[in-house]
Amino acid sequence: MWSLAYGLIALAVVAFVVLYAAAHAPNFKAVNLADQLYGAKEWLAEYLPSFPRVDVTSRFRVFVNVVRVVRANATAYVARQWVVFPVHLPMGYRLERVGENVVYQVYLNVTRCGYVALSRGEPAVLYEVELKHSLDQLPWLEVYAAVPRNVTQYYGWLYGYYAAWRRPPAVGLDPRVGADVGLVDYVKAEWALVHNATGGVTMLYVAAPPSSLYIVVVDYPLAIPLACPR
Amino acid sequence: MIALRDLIIFAGLMALAAAVIASLFPVREGPSPAPACSDCAFKLTGGYWIRQYGNYAALYLGTREAARYGWAYRADGRPLRIGENATCGTAMYLWVVDGVAYVSCDGSPPRFGRDVLGPKLPFVDVRIDSDWRTCDTTIRFEANLTEHYVVTVEVYDEEGRPVASATGTIPGSASFSIPMAGVYRVHIYAPPILDEWHTLTAQVRISDLVRARVFTSNDTQDLRPSTSLKIFDLTNYWKRGYRSVVVYVNPRKDSFTLSAPAGAFADFLLAWEDCPTCDSTYGALYVDEAWRLTFTQTDIVLTHVFSQGGYWHEVYVLDGQTLNMPGKKTLIWTWNKGGPKYSSYTVHWFSTTVWLESQDSAMNARATFSKECSWG
């Protein structure tokens, strides 16, 4: 019985010593910028479909974490008849997420887009996108074009969301980015970044197949869809 | 004896433990040691300071060098010049990223990344709803804000005079009502997040005209047979502050004198001629039935002004409308025949149709009045 008491007392003494030493030992917090950056982009990717959509340019200019949209009409074949319903086309983003030590900001805005003929004679949809980025490197920039397997089927699927929500769904964004994976094929699009030393704005040029619905600019894991009204 | 032995063992163990604890205690309450790492953050107390040299930055405790870094920066991103020292009062916060040190005295972390978005405001959604019956307007503000901002809404008329104002909060709403028909400029102002102008058109739309024309001032012409009903819009006279107006309706300059209605949204005089060929000497045109149609804030009031002539007349209005009911053509006045004779009749709705009929149906006239508020 006594030895048990000694044991307990010794254990308590050792625990106190260990805890006290641990509390007073020099400690530091790890700083991992890569993790913070990934976390910021992941947060933006998660909340991207729920950000407010504005169709007034003056509001797009001052608000943060907004999507600029253009209203357009889409046609769907529902219940053996054609219906015209409004959709939103995402045209610009102003996104910001501040991590502990990282300020992640990205500004994307489609300034021009339309059909062009490439130099090899192939038709394409050329997007001219203003790109501003708070961090100079874009290590994972990839651009995909979403080519629908069946346009009517795609808009029929989108009409379901319009019917359920009674508000225009956004092409590529609703209900979330990549939800249409069974209806479209993501193909790699040709892209080029053109830096302008005097303007301070980088232009992203993307040539997408003419049948594509929208393009997706990927700064992994953040995927940003952009569409072209035409 | 067992107790004594146990006490001795216990005392020995206690002494041992006390020695161990004493050796582990940092007995000196002085500076904390600086850990060595390449990507970390820590707090240093004591007399630490940093000096920037030509190819490295050294962290000193007093005069002893504790650590070396690639370069030293302030937390706001400004690098130290060569030969510059950075010191703090009681505590120094140090972030080390890729071997480069960032010094902060108040614990604010360094941030990496340029500001490329420019001015940033939180999102405010402005939704404007006008009551379709009264033109009472509610502006709703939805925003992702934690604090409330005071918003002022000011309404100006065509000549820039303030006619209504309201205050509210963002998020929240502000409401105001439009006293009279017109085109208004609405200023929504909540510094620094909102400063917008909108146009509000509050009007009475007169449509579905049959043998009727709308005038905004006197008209003395004989417009038969195409026009049997002259509608005089008096709203602008009341808005300009006239106490009464005299409306001339025919070539003989027969007139009606009307005084300003109190609190009316819009006001009209209806002057009707019952016969296409009589009164060839321009005796008494457009005075066979004279009615006043006044839109109040919620209702439409028809008031009998004058009747004359040899034919019988019937005046009908569309009444009994509700959200789901179209209403029905109701006889409110007869002349030279039996029937209802309401000298004043109120339609509890925001739109109505007036029919003026006589035994010479060639002059039967009709007009539909409806209050409309729209945002442009």
Interface residues (C-beta under 8 A of the other chain):
Chain A: W2 Y6 I9 A10 V13 F16 V17 Y20 A21 H24 P26 N27 F28 K29 A30 V31 N32 L33 P52 V54 R61 V62 F63 V64 N65 V66 R94 E96 V98 E100 N101 V102 V103 Y104 Q105 V106 Y107 K132 H133 S134 L135
Chain B: D6 I9 F10 L13 A17 V20 I21 L24 F25 P26 S32 P33 A34 P35 C37 D39 C40 A41 F42 W95 V96 V97 P109 P110 R111 F112 G113 R114 D115 V116 L117 G118 P119 K120 L121 P122 F123 V124 D125 N144
